[in-house]
Amino acid sequence: MKVLMVSYEVYPLAKVGGLADVVGSLPEYLKKQGIDVQIAMPYHRVVDAKAKTIEKTELVLNTEKLKENYPFEVYKTYLEAGDIPVFLLKNDRLIDSDDVYGGSDLALQALGFSSAVFQLVKILNPDIVHCNDWQTGMVPVFLKTFMNEETPKTLLTIHNLGYQGTFDRYYYELSGLPEIYWEKGYVSTGGMFNFLKSGIVFSDFVSTVSPSYAEEIKTEEYGMGLNTLLLRLGERLVGIINGIDYSEYDPATDKRIPANFCLEDLSGKKECKKVLQEELGLACSEKPLIGLISRLVDQKGLDILAQVTEDLMKHDLQLVILGTGEERYEKMFKMLAAKFPGKVSANITFDINLAQKIYAGSDMFLMPSKYEPCGLGQMFAMRYGTVPIVRFTGGLKDTVKEFNFETEEGNGFGFYEYESIKLKEAIERALRAYNSEKWSTIVKNAMKTDCSWEKSAGEYKKLYKRILKSERRPIDA
Ligand SMILES: Nc1ncnc2c1ncn2[C@@H]1O[C@H](COP(=O)(O)OP(=O)(O)O[C@H]2O[C@H](CO)[C@@H](O)[C@H](O)[C@H]2O)[C@@H](O)[C@H]1O
């Protein structure tokens, strides 16, 4: 079975968030399941610094379905893990920024890229095209509109419904697609061209990154205006929990952390904490150290955290933040660090090595998300013996269970209602547990939680088979 995965982010070539982690690691595990996987992504400028070798191919992909042609040259590299071919689609006019999402015209860039992928599909001839997020939402539209018998089936994975890629109608006119799609509301919401919705309407199957989120997005509360459409998908909407790469992220062998450790010998974790405290100017002590690594955006529950930070500071604890995002949150954490030196460290930067040190050196990991399609942070944290404190929503609900002092089951702490008081109570429960004799049991339970890709890659394989067997989905289903 041949699968072409299409994504804007692929770790290590270009990473902004969790999308990169998933598309950078899942293919290796799919290959182990016997699937022939290839990847297509834009040739972002950052790729040059991350790829070991890049070769130019003879291929040029014309965006002939669009009103104007934006030729994409095709380069090729490989993901070291699993030796997976990656096609890099290059057009310097459209990809004109050092930042993955910093392009001067992101709508045109994504439209051009998707149209070029359509041409690439005709050349590579996969059985399934597996698209990811709004940036690739137009690929299924081009495929279904101009399809013949050989056209592959399509799967669109939603990593985050909060980002739909909505743009002015002007871009729909550039797409060269039939006006009837607009009239029927297949490609728009509220008078705007909506890339993600287009992808959902035109894909054969849609998946998201946890079973709970797959249920949640059918409701008004989480559906971001697309709940009715998602509900109508019925069996064609599937939730598969993400995994993390257990060979790359292994506390027993990870070279990015100051000392290695494992379930049987946790002494290295203490060393990681000490070095982290020293590096970040925190007082070296046994006090519980809470880490938070996140894009600093509303989704991540930072508004309810803001309401309780002062109260939390009354406790004997330390807090390390790593993130970038909305200015108000960046400012909030900087001010907190200034007010509580030695107790709070705010690192407003993007640094994957520091992230690793925080996952390994913290005692607890905070993720109070308003919504969370899957969440990888809590998985990395647990792998490194760091106990998650989460809001039980989406993938957080599927991976973290409240520790029960009687049965000694559970790998973390959490709360359901999106309220600051509930968050504060969950943190306080974790702090009490830290000072109890049960703490090492909780740490070990977290480390024993299986977040590896093996099982989920098997689920994707089953889904691909199901997609191949099923009828093509009519556009207006
Ligand atoms: N400043 C910084 N420096 C270094 N590393 C940083 C960083 N800020 C964030 N990261 C890293 O970026 C990744 C974030 O992944 P998440 O899955 O937790 O969230 P994200 O919202 O980006 O992903 C979306 O897609 C993923 C993948 O499907 C879903 O799990 C998730 O729920 C959904 O919101 C982690 O690897 C984290 O360590």
The ligand as an SDF file (V2000), in Angstrom:
LIG
                    3D

 38 41  0  0  0  0  0  0  0  0999 V2000
    8.6990   27.3340   22.8530 N   0  0  0  0  0  0  0  0  0  0  0  0
    8.8810   26.0530   22.5280 C   0  0  0  0  0  0  0  0  0  0  0  0
   10.1230   25.5520   22.3970 N   0  0  0  0  0  0  0  0  0  0  0  0
   10.3020   24.2550   22.0550 C   0  0  0  0  0  0  0  0  0  0  0  0
    9.3050   23.3810   21.8080 N   0  0  0  0  0  0  0  0  0  0  0  0
    8.0500   23.8360   21.9250 C   0  0  0  0  0  0  0  0  0  0  0  0
    7.7610   25.1800   22.2770 C   0  0  0  0  0  0  0  0  0  0  0  0
    6.4200   25.3450   22.3030 N   0  0  0  0  0  0  0  0  0  0  0  0
    5.8880   24.1600   21.9810 C   0  0  0  0  0  0  0  0  0  0  0  0
    6.8670   23.2440   21.7550 N   0  0  0  0  0  0  0  0  0  0  0  0
    6.7210   21.8420   21.3570 C   0  0  0  0  0  0  0  0  0  0  0  0
    5.6900   21.8010   20.3640 O   0  0  0  0  0  0  0  0  0  0  0  0
    4.9240   20.6230   20.5510 C   0  0  0  0  0  0  0  0  0  0  0  0
    3.5200   20.9960   20.9240 C   0  0  0  0  0  0  0  0  0  0  0  0
    2.7010   19.9300   20.6880 O   0  0  0  0  0  0  0  0  0  0  0  0
    1.2300   19.8000   21.2550 P   0  0  0  0  0  0  0  0  0  0  0  0
    0.6750   18.5620   20.6750 O   0  0  0  0  0  0  0  0  0  0  0  0
    1.3140   19.7730   22.7230 O   0  0  0  0  0  0  0  0  0  0  0  0
    0.4790   21.1130   20.7890 O   0  0  0  0  0  0  0  0  0  0  0  0
    0.0580   21.8820   19.4010 P   0  0  0  0  0  0  0  0  0  0  0  0
   -1.0630   22.7260   19.8400 O   0  0  0  0  0  0  0  0  0  0  0  0
    1.2280   22.5510   18.7940 O   0  0  0  0  0  0  0  0  0  0  0  0
   -0.4120   20.7650   18.3820 O   0  0  0  0  0  0  0  0  0  0  0  0
   -1.6560   20.4620   17.7120 C   0  0  0  0  0  0  0  0  0  0  0  0
   -1.3840   19.2630   16.9740 O   0  0  0  0  0  0  0  0  0  0  0  0
   -0.9100   18.2030   17.7930 C   0  0  0  0  0  0  0  0  0  0  0  0
   -0.5210   17.0520   16.8830 C   0  0  0  0  0  0  0  0  0  0  0  0
   -1.6060   16.3370   16.4140 O   0  0  0  0  0  0  0  0  0  0  0  0
   -1.9460   17.8190   18.8350 C   0  0  0  0  0  0  0  0  0  0  0  0
   -1.3560   16.8830   19.7090 O   0  0  0  0  0  0  0  0  0  0  0  0
   -2.3930   19.0460   19.6210 C   0  0  0  0  0  0  0  0  0  0  0  0
   -3.4460   18.7100   20.4920 O   0  0  0  0  0  0  0  0  0  0  0  0
   -2.8100   20.1570   18.6670 C   0  0  0  0  0  0  0  0  0  0  0  0
   -3.2080   21.3290   19.3630 O   0  0  0  0  0  0  0  0  0  0  0  0
    5.6060   19.8130   21.6240 C   0  0  0  0  0  0  0  0  0  0  0  0
    6.5550   18.9810   21.0240 O   0  0  0  0  0  0  0  0  0  0  0  0
    6.3070   20.8950   22.4620 C   0  0  0  0  0  0  0  0  0  0  0  0
    7.4030   20.4120   23.1680 O   0  0  0  0  0  0  0  0  0  0  0  0
  1  2  1  0
  2  3  1  0
  2  7  2  0
  3  4  2  0
  4  5  1  0
  5  6  2  0
  6  7  1  0
  6 10  1  0
  7  8  1  0
  8  9  2  0
  9 10  1  0
 10 11  1  0
 11 12  1  0
 11 37  1  0
 12 13  1  0
 13 14  1  0
 13 35  1  0
 14 15  1  0
 15 16  1  0
 16 17  2  0
 16 18  1  0
 16 19  1  0
 19 20  1  0
 20 21  2  0
 20 22  1  0
 20 23  1  0
 23 24  1  0
 24 25  1  0
 24 33  1  0
 25 26  1  0
 26 27  1  0
 26 29  1  0
 27 28  1  0
 29 30  1  0
 29 31  1  0
 31 32  1  0
 31 33  1  0
 33 34  1  0
 35 36  1  0
 35 37  1  0
 37 38  1  0
M  END
$$$$
